[in-house]
Amino acid sequence: MKYLFIVSFLFLSNISLSQNRLWLSSGVKTNVFTDDFRVQGLIEGRFYDNGRYDKIFPELSARCEVTSWFKPSIDYRFVFNQSRTSYERSIGHSFRLNLNIDYDYGRFDFQLRGRYQNSFVRLSNNSGYDPDFDNALRIKPKIKYDIKGSKIDPLLESEWFYNTNYGEFGKQFVKYRLAIGVEINLPNKHELSIKYRYDYEFNVPNPWRSHVLSIGHTYEYERDNYNVEGL
């Protein structure tokens, strides 16, 4: 794992044609009331290649397992934003409604997420449209493979971003993302996700091309570890 991080970092450091990013996150998830209802809290920081932050946000989410394959969820983010082109800072709110489909076939796990996101307050008047946080529809297919006897599961995913706003650059697809990586099952209900992402913007002014190293940590808190009587 240490060597994977070093190789990924060196790879990103030597790319000069596009912007490089680093995303770091850590969170806790647990079931409440019932095994079919899960909540999660996390904090994430996204950074430019010069070390200054792009966005920092806490996120709260809730997911309900309606069936074994259909698990809708909602997310809320309180976002501290810094402009791409200056040190202008602002605060925004982002709400997401997710329709998650999950199907296992043998050792393959096929997932599809449809997301509608809405920005309560525009993050910055001068930062332009941001497909990751402003109003958008997003479609994300994902394939993960469970290697027998291994705690490391490789994955491949992609995502399309559709601008739902009216106006010159609205009502069209504006971004594509491709990601490859691994999910690592660690002891004591900890999980580590390491991904390389390539972001490709189009149909927007000054489109960005970004190479992103994403490292995420999640801890699953067992419901039986606390007393839920009376909830």
C-alpha positions as CSV (number, residue, x, y, z in Angstrom):
1,M,0.0,0.0,0.0
2,K,2.8,2.4,0.8
3,Y,4.5,1.7,-2.5
4,L,1.2,2.3,-4.4
5,F,0.9,5.7,-2.8
6,I,4.4,6.6,-3.7
7,V,4.1,5.5,-7.3
8,S,0.8,7.3,-7.7
9,F,2.3,10.5,-6.2
10,L,5.3,10.4,-8.5
11,F,3.0,9.8,-11.5
12,L,0.9,12.8,-10.7
13,S,3.9,15.0,-10.0
14,N,5.3,14.4,-13.5
15,I,2.2,15.4,-15.4
16,S,2.6,18.9,-16.7
17,L,-0.2,19.3,-19.3
18,S,-3.1,19.3,-16.8
19,Q,-4.0,20.3,-13.3
20,N,-3.1,17.9,-10.5
21,R,-5.3,17.4,-7.4
22,L,-5.2,15.6,-4.1
23,W,-8.4,14.5,-2.4
24,L,-8.3,13.3,1.2
25,S,-11.3,12.1,3.3
26,S,-12.2,10.2,6.5
27,G,-15.5,9.2,7.8
28,V,-17.6,7.0,10.1
29,K,-20.8,5.0,9.1
30,T,-23.2,3.0,11.2
31,N,-26.7,1.5,11.1
32,V,-29.4,3.1,13.2
33,F,-32.9,1.9,14.2
34,T,-32.7,-1.0,11.7
35,D,-30.1,-2.9,9.6
36,D,-31.7,-1.3,6.5
37,F,-31.0,2.3,7.5
38,R,-27.4,3.7,7.5
39,V,-26.0,7.1,8.3
40,Q,-22.5,8.4,7.6
41,G,-20.5,11.5,8.5
42,L,-17.2,12.4,6.9
43,I,-14.9,15.4,6.2
44,E,-13.1,15.8,2.9
45,G,-10.4,18.2,1.7
46,R,-9.5,18.8,-1.9
47,F,-6.3,20.5,-2.8
48,Y,-4.6,22.1,-5.9
49,D,-1.1,21.0,-7.0
50,N,0.4,24.2,-5.4
51,G,-0.8,23.1,-2.0
52,R,-3.6,25.5,-1.5
53,Y,-7.1,24.1,-0.8
54,D,-9.8,23.9,-3.4
55,K,-12.7,22.8,-1.2
56,I,-13.1,21.6,2.4
57,F,-16.4,20.2,3.5
58,P,-18.1,18.0,6.1
59,E,-20.8,15.7,4.7
60,L,-23.8,14.0,6.3
61,S,-25.6,11.2,4.5
62,A,-28.4,8.7,5.1
63,R,-29.1,5.6,3.1
64,C,-32.1,3.2,3.1
65,E,-31.9,-0.3,1.8
66,V,-35.3,-0.7,0.1
67,T,-34.4,-4.0,-1.5
68,S,-31.1,-6.0,-1.8
69,W,-30.3,-4.1,-5.0
70,F,-32.0,-0.7,-4.6
71,K,-30.5,1.7,-1.9
72,P,-31.5,5.3,-2.3
73,S,-29.7,7.9,-0.2
74,I,-29.4,11.7,0.5
75,D,-26.3,13.8,1.2
76,Y,-25.7,17.3,2.5
77,R,-22.4,19.2,2.3
78,F,-21.4,22.4,3.9
79,V,-18.7,23.7,1.6
80,F,-15.7,26.0,2.2
81,N,-14.6,27.0,-1.3
82,Q,-11.6,28.7,-2.8
83,S,-11.7,30.0,-6.4
84,R,-9.7,28.2,-9.0
85,T,-8.1,31.3,-10.4
86,S,-7.7,33.5,-7.2
87,Y,-7.7,33.3,-3.4
88,E,-11.3,34.4,-3.3
89,R,-13.2,32.3,-0.6
90,S,-16.9,31.6,-0.2
91,I,-19.3,29.2,1.6
92,G,-21.9,27.1,-0.1
93,H,-24.4,24.3,0.6
94,S,-25.0,21.3,-1.6
95,F,-27.8,18.7,-1.4
96,R,-27.8,15.4,-3.3
97,L,-30.5,12.8,-3.9
98,N,-29.0,9.5,-5.0
99,L,-30.7,6.4,-6.6
100,N,-28.2,3.5,-6.0
101,I,-28.5,0.2,-7.8
102,D,-26.2,-2.7,-6.6
103,Y,-26.1,-6.1,-8.2
104,D,-23.6,-9.0,-7.5
105,Y,-22.7,-11.6,-10.1
106,G,-20.2,-14.1,-8.9
107,R,-17.2,-12.1,-7.6
108,F,-18.2,-9.0,-9.6
109,D,-20.1,-6.2,-8.0
110,F,-22.0,-4.0,-10.5
111,Q,-23.2,-0.6,-9.2
112,L,-25.1,2.3,-10.9
113,R,-25.7,5.6,-9.2
114,G,-28.0,8.4,-10.5
115,R,-27.6,11.6,-8.7
116,Y,-29.5,14.9,-8.6
117,Q,-27.6,17.7,-6.9
118,N,-28.6,21.2,-6.0
119,S,-26.5,24.1,-4.7
120,F,-28.4,26.1,-2.2
121,V,-26.1,29.1,-2.4
122,R,-23.7,29.6,-5.3
123,L,-20.2,29.0,-4.1
124,S,-18.6,32.0,-5.7
125,N,-19.9,34.6,-8.1
126,N,-16.6,34.6,-10.0
127,S,-15.6,30.9,-9.9
128,G,-18.0,29.9,-12.7
129,Y,-20.0,26.7,-12.9
130,D,-18.6,23.7,-10.9
131,P,-20.1,20.4,-12.1
132,D,-19.1,18.7,-8.8
133,F,-21.1,21.1,-6.6
134,D,-23.5,23.2,-8.6
135,N,-26.8,22.1,-10.0
136,A,-26.4,18.9,-12.0
137,L,-27.5,15.4,-12.9
138,R,-24.8,12.7,-12.6
139,I,-24.7,9.1,-13.8
140,K,-22.0,6.8,-12.4
141,P,-21.5,3.2,-13.3
142,K,-18.9,1.2,-11.2
143,I,-17.5,-2.4,-11.4
144,K,-15.7,-3.9,-8.4
145,Y,-14.1,-7.4,-8.3
146,D,-13.7,-9.5,-5.1
147,I,-10.4,-11.3,-5.4
148,K,-10.6,-14.6,-3.5
149,G,-8.5,-14.6,-0.3
150,S,-7.5,-11.0,-0.8
151,K,-8.4,-7.9,1.2
152,I,-7.8,-5.7,-1.9
153,D,-10.7,-5.3,-4.3
154,P,-9.9,-3.5,-7.7
155,L,-12.5,-1.2,-9.2
156,L,-13.3,0.8,-12.3
157,E,-15.8,3.6,-12.5
158,S,-16.9,6.5,-14.7
159,E,-19.2,9.4,-14.3
160,W,-21.0,11.9,-16.6
161,F,-22.1,15.3,-15.4
162,Y,-25.1,17.1,-17.0
163,N,-25.7,20.9,-16.3
164,T,-29.4,21.3,-15.4
165,N,-29.2,25.1,-15.4
166,Y,-30.8,27.3,-18.1
167,G,-28.5,29.6,-20.0
168,E,-25.7,29.6,-22.6
169,F,-23.9,26.5,-21.2
170,G,-26.8,24.8,-19.5
171,K,-28.9,21.8,-20.5
172,Q,-25.9,19.8,-21.8
173,F,-23.2,17.4,-20.6
174,V,-20.2,19.3,-19.3
175,K,-17.8,16.8,-17.7
176,Y,-16.6,13.2,-17.8
177,R,-14.7,11.4,-15.1
178,L,-12.8,8.1,-15.3
179,A,-11.4,6.4,-12.2
180,I,-9.4,3.2,-11.4
181,G,-8.3,2.1,-8.0
182,V,-8.7,-0.3,-5.1
183,E,-10.6,-0.7,-1.9
184,I,-8.7,-2.3,1.0
185,N,-10.4,-4.0,3.9
186,L,-8.3,-3.2,7.0
187,P,-8.7,-4.8,10.5
188,N,-11.4,-3.7,12.9
189,K,-13.9,-2.5,10.3
190,H,-11.6,0.1,8.7
191,E,-11.6,0.5,4.9
192,L,-9.2,2.4,2.7
193,S,-10.0,3.5,-0.9
194,I,-7.2,4.7,-3.2
195,K,-8.1,5.9,-6.7
196,Y,-6.6,7.7,-9.7
197,R,-9.2,9.9,-11.4
198,Y,-9.1,11.8,-14.6
199,D,-11.5,14.7,-14.9
200,Y,-12.3,16.1,-18.4
201,E,-14.5,19.2,-18.7
202,F,-16.1,20.4,-22.0
203,N,-18.9,22.7,-23.2
204,V,-17.8,25.2,-20.5
205,P,-15.5,28.3,-20.6
206,N,-11.9,27.5,-19.8
207,P,-12.4,23.7,-19.4
208,W,-10.1,21.9,-17.0
209,R,-8.3,18.6,-17.3
210,S,-7.4,17.2,-13.9
211,H,-5.4,14.3,-12.7
212,V,-6.6,13.4,-9.2
213,L,-5.2,11.2,-6.5
214,S,-8.0,10.3,-4.1
215,I,-7.5,8.6,-0.7
216,G,-10.5,7.9,1.5
217,H,-10.8,6.2,4.9
218,T,-14.0,4.8,6.4
219,Y,-14.7,3.2,9.8
220,E,-17.9,1.1,10.3
221,Y,-19.2,1.5,13.8
222,E,-21.1,-1.6,14.8
223,R,-24.6,-0.9,16.1
224,D,-24.3,-3.5,18.8
225,N,-21.5,-1.5,20.3
226,Y,-23.9,1.0,21.8
227,N,-27.4,0.9,23.4
228,V,-30.1,1.7,20.9
229,E,-33.0,0.8,23.3
230,G,-35.6,3.5,23.3
231,L,-34.5,5.0,20.0
